[in-house]
Amino acid sequence: MKRDSANQSTDVTGSVIEMLEGVHRAFHQEPNAASDVERERERYAAALISVAKFFDQIECYKEGARFFELSSAIADLNAGVRLALLTPVNTETRPPDTSSEWRAKASVVVAAEALIACGGQLKQVLVEISKDLKVPTNTLANWRKEFRQDRIGNAQARDLFVAGRDLIEAIKGDPTHLR
């Protein structure tokens, strides 16, 4: 609810519905882009325009302008334009892991922690997971160490790990659920 100048609530239901419909259309349209990546960029750009319009409708113009600029930056990528906003700052030889990769690591570490909480031995747990995922045991051990020492390079992965660890603690006495 947006507050107007008289400090009364204004109904934004219609604006929210319009934004949601616009986002839905954006992700279900068939853009004319050449590649899957370009199509996805077009979808996100269109969805962000709907979000920008929503902010404009509730008179949050600065926020709306930021979503519009993000939409433009994503769309510009299809034209080959690389804006600083969407250019990586890390120039190391090995690019950093994506958020998706970090969340996958967190899930694997939580699984290992659950198996250990069931009474499994660390080394055997790592060997078992290593066979299933085809990831070296020393890599799994390093991931576990990073997470347990809170050296996690991604906030989403940190949240996932903390939630998993809390769940393990809550059901520690129930090996069936832990497995």
Buried (B, 14 or more C-beta within 10 A) or exposed (E): EEEEEEEEEEEBEEBEEBBEEBBEEBEEEEBEBEEEEBBBBBBBBBBBBBBBBBBBBBEBEEBBEBBBBBBBBBBBBBEEEEEEEEEEEEEEEEEEBEEEEBBBBBBBBBBBBBBBBBEBEBEEBBEBBBEEEEBEBEBBBEBBEBBEEEEBEBEEBBEBBBEBBEBBEEBEEEBEEBE
